[in-house]
Each structure stands twice: as structure tokens, then as C-alpha cells.
Amino acid sequence: MILFGMQPPSFHVSEIQVGNPLFGTKTDGHQQIFTTSALKDLAKYHSFDIEKTFGTGHYFFPSAVSKIFSSVSPRYCIYIGISLRKI
């Protein structure tokens, strides 16, 4: 699921499933890792507007190439962030 930019169902980040087709389903695990789609779903769930998604770093690429990929596709970055605004 990570290859498709989705949160794996077994890596819970909230009391509900986020970032995958099981959105809204209750979870019973502990919080672990986040994907970009999970962060976006979690923000929407808690009534935030997403202003900007950004990231940095890609494994296996030199720094210059990594910067280009980071600006084009933050969803696959090692470190991701989202600017939010409360609705």
C-alpha cells in the first residue's frame, strides 16, 4: 500500500483508519508511522483545511535529484509535512 501512497491498515495512526480505503473504521492498535494520505485524512477528520503538502528526502537518490523529486512528489518523501488551517 505504501507504494501507492496509502497508509497500511496495520500501521495505525489514529483511533480510526485513515489514508486508505478503510477510512473511518475503528482501530485497536497503537500509533506508528504516517503516510501523506493518512495525515490528510486525519486533518480532514479533525476539521482542518489542508493548505500545503511538502516533503524532503528520497532514499537511494543523490541530494540534487532528491530535491527535484521532493518538489514534484512530496508524498514519497522520507520526511513529510502539511500546513493546516482550522475550519
C-alpha positions in Angstrom: 0.0 0.0 0.0 2.9 2.3 0.7 4.0 2.1 -3.0 0.6 3.5 -3.9 0.9 6.3 -1.3 -1.7 4.8 1.1 -1.4 4.1 4.8 -1.1 0.4 5.5 -4.0 -0.8 7.7 -1.7 -2.4 10.2 0.1 0.9 10.9 -2.4 2.7 13.0 -2.0 6.5 13.4 -5.4 7.3 14.9 -8.4 5.7 16.6 -9.8 5.3 13.1 -8.3 4.1 9.8 -7.0 7.0 7.7 -5.1 7.2 4.4 -6.5 4.0 2.9 -9.9 2.7 1.6 -10.9 1.6 5.1 -11.2 5.3 6.2 -13.4 5.7 9.3 -13.1 2.1 10.5 -12.2 1.8 14.2 -8.7 0.6 15.0 -7.4 -1.1 18.1 -3.6 -0.7 17.7 -1.0 1.8 18.8 0.2 4.7 16.7 3.2 4.1 14.4 4.0 5.7 11.0 2.2 8.2 8.8 1.8 8.4 5.0 0.8 11.7 3.4 -2.7 10.4 2.7 -3.1 9.4 6.3 -2.0 12.8 7.5 -4.5 14.4 5.1 -7.4 12.2 6.2 -6.6 12.8 9.9 -6.6 16.6 9.3 -9.9 16.4 7.5 -11.3 14.2 10.3 -10.4 16.9 12.8 -11.9 19.7 10.7 -8.7 21.2 9.2 -8.2 22.6 5.7 -5.0 21.5 4.0 -3.1 24.5 2.7 0.1 22.8 1.5 1.8 19.4 1.5 5.6 19.3 1.5 8.5 16.9 2.0 12.1 16.3 1.7 14.4 13.4 1.0 14.2 10.2 -1.1 16.1 7.1 -0.4 18.6 5.9 -2.9 19.0 9.3 -4.7 21.7 11.9 -4.5 20.8 15.2 -2.9 20.3 17.2 -6.1 18.0 14.5 -7.6 16.2 14.1 -4.2 15.4 17.9 -4.2 13.8 17.7 -7.6 11.7 14.6 -6.7 10.7 16.2 -3.3 9.3 19.3 -5.1 7.4 17.2 -7.7 6.0 14.5 -5.4 6.2 15.1 -1.6 4.0 12.0 -1.0 7.0 9.7 -1.5 9.5 11.7 0.7 11.2 10.4 3.8 10.0 13.4 5.8 6.6 14.9 5.1 4.7 17.8 6.5 1.3 19.5 5.9 0.3 23.1 6.6 -3.2 23.2 8.0 -5.8 25.8 8.9 -8.7 25.2 11.3 -12.1 25.5 9.6 
